[in-house]
Amino acid sequence: MANKSHPQTGPKTEAGKQISSKNAQQFGIFSKGYLASENQAALEQQYLALCQQWGAHDPTRQILVQGLQQAAICAQRLVQSQKQIIDAQMQSPNVRHQFSEMADLDPLIARYLPSWFFQGPDHPQKKMALLVDQVWVEADELKRQYSDALVAQVQTRYPNLYQYVMQREKPGASFVSVMGQRYKQNVPAQNLAVLMNEIKEKFQYHLIWAQDPERYEIYIDGIRGQQMAQGMDWEKTIRYATSFQNQVVKACGALESMDRLEGKGIHAPVALESSQSSNSSGTNAVEDGVIDG
């Protein structure tokens, strides 16, 4: 979209500005054309910003700006629809089976793999998997090398384990006491063994992911690319995208043409609502340079 500044040629009086605002609501049809899933407030603000950028104080310019914005919105919807299609395909049983074969996982596990396996690399559960794995590793090391000296350093030497055990405890609570109360074993090392079993049961798939997250992410990226290549009609997508771009260019061109014509004293015709413009408020509106919707 052209980045240009227009001189303020709109209404000057307060009454005229209020009428111009009504025009924006009628001719910009604020909420019409926006989907429930879209941020309507943000789109309305975008429309007003475009009207200001193009000096769209009259209905004709507002209609052109509306078309410009709708073309941009449709282009964004096209991108979003492609993402939704691919995301849905990535949750299919075939994708789970393909991934489990590539990752050399038990085929029985494939059908139960959680959906976050096949989502983006920044998914919170993937980060959680790495954290849980570190807790298990630290618990295993402490169990094998258990000593009072190590326990005294647990907060600094095994920070993830300490946080996992103590996150809901009061400040100053004893790590060993909390472990004993929670896992109810007489020997501290046995409490750690119970904790490790708890992690295996609660976070089975997190631990699987943490075995080789980089390799698994490469497999999933490859499967996603395959789904995109097979599942998208690229010719139609390009045709739609080009059409939206052309609509933007045409709307900008029409707005610029109106500016050039008015600069020469030639005003483009504006459709008025018949005789209603003859009343007092309508007359004031025309004098202000706006139309009462």
N, C-alpha and C positions, 0 to 999 in steps of 0.2 A: 504494500500500500504506500502511496506517495506520502512522504513526510513533509508537509507544507503547512504554512501558517496563513490564514486568511484574515483580512481586516474585519473588524466587527461591524457587520451591516445589518444586524438583527434589530429587534425592537429596543427602544430606549426607555419607555415608561414602564412602571411596575405592572400596570394592567396588561400591557403588551407582552411582557415577559411571561405572565401567568398564562395568557392565551397561547403563546409559543410552546409553553410546557405541555399544554393540552394537545397541541399539534403533535408533539413528540410521542405522546402516549397513543394518539389515534393512528398516526401514519407510521410510527415506529413499531406499533403493535407489540409493546414490550414483551409480555409473557407468551404471546402467540408465536409459534414456530420454535419454541424452546422445549426440550424434553424434560420430563420430571427428574431424570437423573443428572441433568446439567445444573450448574450454578447460575440460576436465573438472575440473581442480584448482580453477579459479576458481569454477565452478558449485558444486562441493562446499562451498567456503568460503561462497558465497552462501547455500546451503541451511542451513549451520550458523548463519550470522548471522540468517537468518529464524527458525530454531528458537529462538535466544536472544531475539530481539525479541518473539516470541509466547509465550515460556515453554513451548515444546513439548517437555516432558520425558517425555511419555507417547505411546504409539503413535498414538492418535486424533489428537492435535494434529499429530504429525509427518506423518500421511497428509494432513491438510488443508494443511499447509505445503508438502508435496510438490506437491499439486495447484495451489496458488498459484504456486509457482515454475515448474511446467511450463507454465502459462498464459502467464507472462511470457516463457519461453523460446520458446514457439510464436509469440508476437507478434514476437519478434526474428527468428525464422526466416522469417516472412512477409516482413519488410522485406528480409532478406538474399536471399530467393529472387527478389523483384522486381528487386533490383539485378543479380543474376546473369542474369536473363532479358534485361534491357535491355542489359547489357554484351555478351551474346552477339549480340543483334540488331545492335548497333553495329559488329560485325566482319563483317557480311554484304557481299557484292559490291555489292548494291544501294545500301547506304549509301556505299560508296566512290565509286560512280558519281555519286550525287546530290551528294556533297560536291565532287567534281571539277568538275561542271557549275556549281555555285554559286560556286566559287572561280576559275572560268575556267582550269582546269588542263588540260593535254594529256590526252585520254581514255586514251592508252596508259599514262600514269603512274598512273592511278586504281587499277588492279589490283595495283600494287606498293607502294602507300602502306603504311607500317608501322602495326602495330596501335596504337601509342601515340598516333597522330594522333587517335584516336577515344576515348581515355581522358580522365581528368580533367585540369583545367588545371594541376595541381601535379605532373604526371608528370615524373620526372627527365629524360627525354629532351627534353621541351619546354624545360626550363631549359637543358639542354645545347645545344639548337639556337640559343638566343640567345647563348650564350657562343661557340660556334663561329663564328657570324656576325660577332661582334665581332673575333675573331682574323683573319678574312678581311678585314674592313674596315681594321683596323690594318695588316695586311701590305700591302694595296693602297696605303694612304696613304704608308707608308714607302718602298715601291718607287717611287712617282711622285715623291717629294720626297727621294730618298736623298741623304744627306750624312754625313760623319763626325761632324758635330755632333749630328745626329739619332740616329745609332747610339749615341753616348755617353749619350743620354737614354732609350734604348729601355726600360729597366726601369720608369721612372716615366711616360713619355709613352705607351708602348704596353704596358701591363701584361699584357693578355690574350695578346698575341702572345709576349711574353717568357716567360710561364708555359707556353704551349703548346710552345715550343722547348726551354726549359731545365728542365722539371719533373723530368727524370731525370738531370740533369747534376750534377757535383760543384760545391759552392760555389766561386765565383771563376772558373768557366769563362767563356771569351770567347764572347759571342753570335755574333759574326761567324765565329769558328773553328768553333763547333758547327754553324752553318748550312752552312759550306763542307764539313765532313766528312760531313754528312748528305745534302746535296743535290748535292754534287760539281760545282758550277758555278764557273767562274773569276771571274765578276763577281757581287758580293754581291746586286745587284738581281735577277739571274737566279735566284739561290737563292730569293729571295722569290717569284718567279713560279712556281717548281716547288712551293714550299710551298702556294701558293694553288690550284694544280691538284690537289695531294694532298687538300686539304680538299674540293674539289668532288667528287672521286671517292669519298672515304670518307664524306662527310656530305651527300650529294646531297639527301636528304629533310629533313635538318635545315635546310639552307639554304632549301629551299622553305617550310618552316614559318616561318622567321624573316623571310620577306618581308613578312608581314602577320599576325602571330600573334593580335592582338585580333579582327580580322575573321574569321579562320578559326575562332576559338573560339566566336564568335557563331553561325556557321553550324552548327558541331557541336552546340552547345547546342540550337539549333532542331531539328536532326534528331533528337537524343535525345528532346526533348519530343514530337516527332511519333511516334516509336517507342513511347513510353510511352502516348500516347493511343490508338494503334492496337493495341498488343500486350497491353494489360492488361485483365483482366476486373474493372473497378472495382466492380461490384455485388457480385461474389463476394469481392473483397478487403475491402470495407467490412463485409460480413457476417462474415467470419472475424475481422477485427479487433474488431468488437463482441462476438462470442462470447468471445474471449480476455479482453476487459475485464470482461465479465459473470462469467466464471469467477473472476477475481481478486476482484471485489467479493463474490461469494458465499462464497469461501473466507475472506475477511476477516470477513464477517458471521458465519459459523459459528464462527470462533475467538472473536470477541467474545461470541457467545451462550454458549459454553462458560464463558467467564470470568464472565459474569453469573450463570449457574446455580451455578457453584462458589462464587461469592460468597454465595449464599443457602444453601449447604450441600447443593446437589443436584449429584451427580456423574454425568456422562454415562457410559453403559455402555461398557466396553472389552472386546473379545473376547480371551480368554486361550486359550492352547494346552492345553485339556483338563486332564488330571490332572498334566501335567508341572510345573505351577506349585506342586505340593505338596511338591516336594523342598526340601532345605535352602536351596540357592541361590535357588530361586524364592521361598521364604518371605521371605528377606532382601531380595529385590528388591522384593516388594510392600510390605514395611515401609519401604523407602527411597523408595517412590513411583514405581518403574519396573517394567517388565516384561522378563523375560529372553526375548530373541528366540531 
